[in-house]
Structures are given as C-alpha cells and as structure tokens.
Amino acid sequence: MNNFDHQQLDDIIHSRIRLAAMAVLVNIEEADFTYIRDAIKTTDGNLSIHLRKLEEAGYVQVTKRFLSRKPQSTYRLTAKGRKAFSHYVERLEKLIKTK
C-alpha cells in the first residue's frame, strides 16, 4: 500500500517552471535572469511570473542593478528556499521508493 501524502508536496515548488528554476539555482551561488531562462528554455514573461512567486515565498532573493546601462536581475536561493527544495526532493524520493 502506498503511504505517500501528495499534500506534503510544496505547491510553490510543484510547478514545472519554478521547479526547474530552483533546480538550476540549487547548484550555483547565483544566476542572472537570462542564464536561468536559457537553462530551462522558457519565455521572459513566464519566467518572470514564476520567479516573482518564488521571491514572494522567500525562496529566492533578487538583486537588481545596472550593468553597462542595462538592467540586470540576479537570483539566488535563500536558506529557506534551499531547505524547501531539499524537503521537496526528499518527498519525491519517498514517492518513488514507496511500493
């Protein structure tokens, strides 16, 4: 019997774009918007919306600045975001291993 409770999955992370963005950020210290967009192959508008949701949840921190007169947004996972991502992965592993 499967004892997995799907409600224990984090709804904020459990979106393809947000999950992919967090997977990119978990392995590096920080990344700019373009790097994340290209890594997960999505559009600017789509990524912007999802990164904002992660920021509102406290999972990512954004730093905005100008570089050669062009705006640049850099993202990094917060401690809360790293913990949430780790817990999310653990829950998925439990689902996969449960028979």
SEKEPA-941179 format. One record per residue (C-alpha): y, x, z; residue in three letters. Coordinates in steps of 0.02 Angstrom, whole numbers, padded with zeros to 5 digits, always signed. Example, Ala and Ser with C-alpha at 12.3 -4.5 7.8 and 13.67 -1.06 7.14 Angstrom:
-00225+00615+00390ALA
-00053+00684+00357SER
***
This chain:
+00000+00000+00000MET
+00174+00061-00042ASN
+00289+00075+00110ASN
+00442+00125+00012PHE
+00600+00029+00052ASP
+00711+00029-00102HIS
+00859-00022+00005GLN
+00860+00152+00080GLN
+00920+00224-00087LEU
+01106+00260-00085ASP
+01191+00133-00200ASP
+01335+00251-00231ILE
+01223+00388-00298ILE
+01099+00271-00382HIS
+01194+00262-00547SER
+01146+00372-00694ARG
+01318+00449-00715ILE
+01351+00475-00530ARG
+01177+00545-00502LEU
+01197+00665-00649ALA
+01370+00721-00592ALA
+01306+00756-00417MET
+01156+00849-00486ALA
+01275+00962-00582VAL
+01385+00992-00431LEU
+01246+01023-00306VAL
+01201+01187-00392ASN
+01376+01260-00410ILE
+01526+01280-00298GLU
+01644+01181-00409GLU
+01666+01123-00588ALA
+01807+01057-00692ASP
+01804+00885-00769PHE
+01764+00949-00944THR
+01616+01051-00883TYR
+01540+00901-00795ILE
+01574+00786-00943ARG
+01491+00904-01066ASP
+01345+00941-00950ALA
+01299+00758-00931ILE
+01353+00702-01105LYS
+01467+00557-01062THR
+01641+00500-01107THR
+01803+00543-01016ASP
+01833+00364-00961GLY
+01657+00336-00900ASN
+01652+00498-00801LEU
+01825+00468-00728SER
+01773+00300-00656ILE
+01613+00368-00580HIS
+01694+00524-00507LEU
+01826+00414-00426ARG
+01688+00311-00342LYS
+01609+00471-00277LEU
+01778+00530-00215GLU
+01812+00363-00128GLU
+01643+00378-00041ALA
+01690+00552+00020GLY
+01551+00633-00082TYR
+01663+00738-00193VAL
+01831+00820-00170GLN
+01950+00837-00316VAL
+02085+00968-00337THR
+02217+00932-00469LYS
+02328+01067-00541ARG
+02409+01126-00699PHE
+02337+01270-00798LEU
+02447+01330-00943SER
+02544+01166-00929ARG
+02386+01063-00947LYS
+02317+00957-00805PRO
+02151+01016-00736GLN
+02042+00924-00611SER
+01911+01024-00517THR
+01771+00940-00419TYR
+01658+00999-00279ARG
+01532+00913-00168LEU
+01586+00886+00011THR
+01468+00916+00157ALA
+01445+00727+00165LYS
+01404+00725-00021GLY
+01276+00865-00005ARG
+01192+00776+00140LYS
+01189+00610+00046ALA
+01118+00692-00110PHE
+00984+00783-00011SER
+00935+00621+00076HIS
+00931+00529-00091TYR
+00814+00660-00165VAL
+00702+00651-00011GLU
+00690+00462-00030ARG
+00643+00479-00214LEU
+00511+00609-00172GLU
+00439+00489-00044LYS
+00431+00353-00175LEU
+00342+00467-00298ILE
+00216+00527-00168LYS
+00181+00355-00095THR
+00023+00275-00161LYS
***
